[in-house]
Amino acid sequence: MGWLHRGPVSSPSGGGHWSLVIGCNPGKGQLLMHNPNGEAVLVWGDYVSTAIGSGQARRYSEHNWEHFQQLH
């Protein structure tokens, strides 16, 4: 899925970035994703960690995610 990966959830920006959606949990409103840049924090637009492997199988809120979505 393509998304704007810079800035807070209220005002995303950037040239775009690709992550792989590997699952979802509609009951909890979550997407399960692999992000090669690391573990993102969508609310304020930064990364918790950019260490190798830190972006594997991370859960993200669908509510916050839809603001960042650019391409699908």
VMD Tcl script that builds the backbone (N, CA, C; Angstrom):
set m [mol new atoms 216]
animate dup $m
set s [atomselect $m all]
$s set {name element resname resid chain x y z} {
  {N N MET 1 A 0.849 -1.154 0.000}
  {CA C MET 1 A 0.000 0.000 0.000}
  {C C MET 1 A 0.900 1.223 0.000}
  {N N GLY 2 A 0.580 2.199 -0.837}
  {CA C GLY 2 A 1.325 3.441 -0.862}
  {C C GLY 2 A 0.742 4.433 0.125}
  {N N TRP 3 A 1.614 5.196 0.764}
  {CA C TRP 3 A 1.139 6.178 1.737}
  {C C TRP 3 A 2.126 7.321 1.881}
  {N N LEU 4 A 1.641 8.445 2.381}
  {CA C LEU 4 A 2.486 9.596 2.679}
  {C C LEU 4 A 3.079 9.372 4.062}
  {N N HIS 5 A 4.392 9.343 4.167}
  {CA C HIS 5 A 5.036 8.858 5.382}
  {C C HIS 5 A 5.705 9.936 6.249}
  {N N ARG 6 A 5.421 11.177 6.008}
  {CA C ARG 6 A 5.981 12.256 6.819}
  {C C ARG 6 A 4.841 13.074 7.418}
  {N N GLY 7 A 5.073 13.631 8.574}
  {CA C GLY 7 A 4.099 14.519 9.201}
  {C C GLY 7 A 3.045 13.782 10.002}
  {N N PRO 8 A 2.277 14.534 10.795}
  {CA C PRO 8 A 1.262 13.946 11.677}
  {C C PRO 8 A 0.033 13.465 10.911}
  {N N VAL 9 A -0.780 12.687 11.596}
  {CA C VAL 9 A -1.989 12.119 10.995}
  {C C VAL 9 A -2.930 13.218 10.481}
  {N N SER 10 A -2.903 14.385 11.108}
  {CA C SER 10 A -3.787 15.477 10.697}
  {C C SER 10 A -3.321 16.170 9.417}
  {N N SER 11 A -2.043 15.994 9.043}
  {CA C SER 11 A -1.505 16.673 7.873}
  {C C SER 11 A -0.332 15.894 7.276}
  {N N PRO 12 A -0.585 14.710 6.710}
  {CA C PRO 12 A 0.504 13.905 6.159}
  {C C PRO 12 A 1.123 14.565 4.928}
  {N N SER 13 A 2.405 14.273 4.702}
  {CA C SER 13 A 3.101 14.829 3.551}
  {C C SER 13 A 4.191 13.852 3.117}
  {N N GLY 14 A 5.029 14.261 2.211}
  {CA C GLY 14 A 6.128 13.427 1.764}
  {C C GLY 14 A 5.918 12.952 0.342}
  {N N GLY 15 A 6.947 12.300 -0.173}
  {CA C GLY 15 A 6.894 11.822 -1.543}
  {C C GLY 15 A 6.224 10.479 -1.695}
  {N N GLY 16 A 5.962 9.829 -0.605}
  {CA C GLY 16 A 5.307 8.528 -0.649}
  {C C GLY 16 A 6.236 7.405 -0.254}
  {N N HIS 17 A 5.659 6.329 0.217}
  {CA C HIS 17 A 6.397 5.181 0.723}
  {C C HIS 17 A 5.496 3.963 0.584}
  {N N TRP 18 A 6.088 2.786 0.372}
  {CA C TRP 18 A 5.316 1.559 0.229}
  {C C TRP 18 A 5.530 0.645 1.417}
  {N N SER 19 A 4.448 0.086 1.916}
  {CA C SER 19 A 4.474 -0.924 2.973}
  {C C SER 19 A 3.574 -2.075 2.543}
  {N N LEU 20 A 3.790 -3.233 3.131}
  {CA C LEU 20 A 3.029 -4.426 2.764}
  {C C LEU 20 A 2.000 -4.745 3.846}
  {N N VAL 21 A 0.714 -4.736 3.474}
  {CA C VAL 21 A -0.347 -5.141 4.389}
  {C C VAL 21 A -0.415 -6.661 4.347}
  {N N ILE 22 A -0.236 -7.306 5.505}
  {CA C ILE 22 A -0.230 -8.775 5.547}
  {C C ILE 22 A -1.468 -9.342 6.239}
  {N N GLY 23 A -2.323 -8.464 6.761}
  {CA C GLY 23 A -3.547 -8.938 7.402}
  {C C GLY 23 A -4.345 -7.776 7.971}
  {N N CYS 24 A -5.543 -8.097 8.445}
  {CA C CYS 24 A -6.375 -7.080 9.086}
  {C C CYS 24 A -7.268 -7.744 10.130}
  {N N ASN 25 A -7.701 -6.947 11.073}
  {CA C ASN 25 A -8.625 -7.394 12.103}
  {C C ASN 25 A -9.745 -6.364 12.161}
  {N N PRO 26 A -10.809 -6.559 11.350}
  {CA C PRO 26 A -11.896 -5.583 11.317}
  {C C PRO 26 A -12.556 -5.354 12.674}
  {N N GLY 27 A -12.625 -6.400 13.493}
  {CA C GLY 27 A -13.241 -6.266 14.815}
  {C C GLY 27 A -12.505 -5.297 15.718}
  {N N LYS 28 A -11.195 -5.220 15.558}
  {CA C LYS 28 A -10.371 -4.300 16.356}
  {C C LYS 28 A -9.980 -3.054 15.567}
  {N N GLY 29 A -10.355 -3.007 14.270}
  {CA C GLY 29 A -10.018 -1.856 13.439}
  {C C GLY 29 A -8.520 -1.706 13.236}
  {N N GLN 30 A -7.835 -2.832 12.961}
  {CA C GLN 30 A -6.384 -2.811 12.813}
  {C C GLN 30 A -5.938 -3.419 11.489}
  {N N LEU 31 A -4.810 -2.906 10.991}
  {CA C LEU 31 A -4.111 -3.487 9.850}
  {C C LEU 31 A -2.788 -4.041 10.359}
  {N N LEU 32 A -2.383 -5.194 9.860}
  {CA C LEU 32 A -1.101 -5.800 10.201}
  {C C LEU 32 A -0.182 -5.572 9.012}
  {N N MET 33 A 0.971 -4.946 9.266}
  {CA C MET 33 A 1.823 -4.512 8.158}
  {C C MET 33 A 3.297 -4.779 8.391}
  {N N HIS 34 A 4.025 -4.894 7.269}
  {CA C HIS 34 A 5.486 -4.879 7.253}
  {C C HIS 34 A 5.896 -3.525 6.661}
  {N N ASN 35 A 6.727 -2.779 7.374}
  {CA C ASN 35 A 7.216 -1.490 6.911}
  {C C ASN 35 A 8.742 -1.533 6.895}
  {N N PRO 36 A 9.379 -1.462 5.724}
  {CA C PRO 36 A 10.833 -1.561 5.662}
  {C C PRO 36 A 11.567 -0.419 6.355}
  {N N ASN 37 A 10.903 0.716 6.593}
  {CA C ASN 37 A 11.545 1.834 7.300}
  {C C ASN 37 A 11.575 1.644 8.809}
  {N N GLY 38 A 10.745 0.776 9.342}
  {CA C GLY 38 A 10.687 0.561 10.790}
  {C C GLY 38 A 9.277 0.679 11.322}
  {N N GLU 39 A 9.172 0.870 12.632}
  {CA C GLU 39 A 7.866 0.990 13.288}
  {C C GLU 39 A 7.435 2.454 13.324}
  {N N ALA 40 A 6.398 2.774 12.558}
  {CA C ALA 40 A 5.914 4.153 12.455}
  {C C ALA 40 A 4.955 4.500 13.593}
  {N N VAL 41 A 4.902 5.794 13.901}
  {CA C VAL 41 A 3.913 6.338 14.830}
  {C C VAL 41 A 3.076 7.304 14.000}
  {N N LEU 42 A 1.912 6.863 13.570}
  {CA C LEU 42 A 1.098 7.641 12.647}
  {C C LEU 42 A 0.559 8.929 13.255}
  {N N VAL 43 A 0.298 8.943 14.553}
  {CA C VAL 43 A -0.318 10.106 15.191}
  {C C VAL 43 A 0.552 11.349 15.050}
  {N N TRP 44 A 1.854 11.233 15.288}
  {CA C TRP 44 A 2.708 12.417 15.172}
  {C C TRP 44 A 3.715 12.340 14.027}
  {N N GLY 45 A 3.700 11.275 13.253}
  {CA C GLY 45 A 4.489 11.204 12.030}
  {C C GLY 45 A 5.974 11.008 12.227}
  {N N ASP 46 A 6.338 10.000 12.963}
  {CA C ASP 46 A 7.737 9.701 13.212}
  {C C ASP 46 A 7.884 8.190 13.320}
  {N N TYR 47 A 9.043 7.727 13.699}
  {CA C TYR 47 A 9.288 6.302 13.882}
  {C C TYR 47 A 9.741 6.015 15.302}
  {N N VAL 48 A 9.178 4.968 15.911}
  {CA C VAL 48 A 9.612 4.499 17.220}
  {C C VAL 48 A 11.001 3.906 17.082}
  {N N SER 49 A 11.191 3.152 16.006}
  {CA C SER 49 A 12.469 2.492 15.749}
  {C C SER 49 A 12.663 2.319 14.259}
  {N N THR 50 A 13.892 2.496 13.816}
  {CA C THR 50 A 14.240 2.226 12.432}
  {C C THR 50 A 15.267 1.094 12.346}
  {N N ALA 51 A 15.421 0.354 13.431}
  {CA C ALA 51 A 16.342 -0.783 13.453}
  {C C ALA 51 A 15.856 -1.856 12.479}
  {N N ILE 52 A 16.780 -2.603 11.919}
  {CA C ILE 52 A 16.429 -3.685 10.992}
  {C C ILE 52 A 15.430 -4.634 11.656}
  {N N GLY 53 A 14.330 -4.881 10.989}
  {CA C GLY 53 A 13.301 -5.792 11.483}
  {C C GLY 53 A 12.258 -5.149 12.379}
  {N N SER 54 A 12.443 -3.873 12.771}
  {CA C SER 54 A 11.497 -3.246 13.699}
  {C C SER 54 A 10.129 -2.968 13.089}
  {N N GLY 55 A 10.034 -2.978 11.765}
  {CA C GLY 55 A 8.761 -2.718 11.104}
  {C C GLY 55 A 7.991 -3.964 10.706}
  {N N GLN 56 A 8.446 -5.137 11.153}
  {CA C GLN 56 A 7.782 -6.387 10.779}
  {C C GLN 56 A 6.558 -6.659 11.640}
  {N N ALA 57 A 5.470 -7.011 10.975}
  {CA C ALA 57 A 4.227 -7.448 11.633}
  {C C ALA 57 A 3.757 -6.469 12.713}
  {N N ARG 58 A 3.666 -5.190 12.345}
  {CA C ARG 58 A 3.188 -4.159 13.274}
  {C C ARG 58 A 1.712 -3.896 13.037}
  {N N ARG 59 A 0.984 -3.640 14.108}
  {CA C ARG 59 A -0.445 -3.338 14.027}
  {C C ARG 59 A -0.638 -1.823 14.021}
  {N N TYR 60 A -1.463 -1.369 13.072}
  {CA C TYR 60 A -1.765 0.057 12.961}
  {C C TYR 60 A -3.280 0.242 12.941}
  {N N SER 61 A -3.737 1.306 13.550}
  {CA C SER 61 A -5.153 1.642 13.598}
  {C C SER 61 A -5.659 1.998 12.200}
  {N N GLU 62 A -6.743 1.360 11.767}
  {CA C GLU 62 A -7.344 1.712 10.480}
  {C C GLU 62 A -7.802 3.166 10.481}
  {N N HIS 63 A -8.288 3.641 11.606}
  {CA C HIS 63 A -8.767 5.025 11.716}
  {C C HIS 63 A -7.637 6.007 11.390}
  {N N ASN 64 A -6.465 5.825 11.987}
  {CA C ASN 64 A -5.337 6.709 11.694}
  {C C ASN 64 A -4.777 6.451 10.310}
  {N N TRP 65 A -4.753 5.198 9.905}
  {CA C TRP 65 A -4.147 4.828 8.632}
  {C C TRP 65 A -4.842 5.480 7.449}
  {N N GLU 66 A -6.164 5.595 7.473}
  {CA C GLU 66 A -6.887 6.103 6.303}
  {C C GLU 66 A -6.509 7.541 5.976}
  {N N HIS 67 A -6.002 8.294 6.939}
  {CA C HIS 67 A -5.563 9.664 6.678}
  {C C HIS 67 A -4.255 9.703 5.871}
  {N N PHE 68 A -3.428 8.672 6.010}
  {CA C PHE 68 A -2.146 8.617 5.334}
  {C C PHE 68 A -2.215 7.963 3.969}
  {N N GLN 69 A -3.262 7.242 3.723}
  {CA C GLN 69 A -3.358 6.454 2.500}
  {C C GLN 69 A -3.375 7.345 1.265}
  {N N GLN 70 A -2.507 7.037 0.335}
  {CA C GLN 70 A -2.428 7.799 -0.905}
  {C C GLN 70 A -2.824 6.930 -2.096}
  {N N LEU 71 A -2.276 5.724 -2.147}
  {CA C LEU 71 A -2.530 4.798 -3.250}
  {C C LEU 71 A -2.965 3.451 -2.682}
  {N N HIS 72 A -3.802 2.724 -3.379}
  {CA C HIS 72 A -4.167 1.378 -2.941}
  {C C HIS 72 A -4.513 0.489 -4.103}
}
mol reanalyze $m
mol bondsrecalc $m
mol representation Tube
mol addrep $m
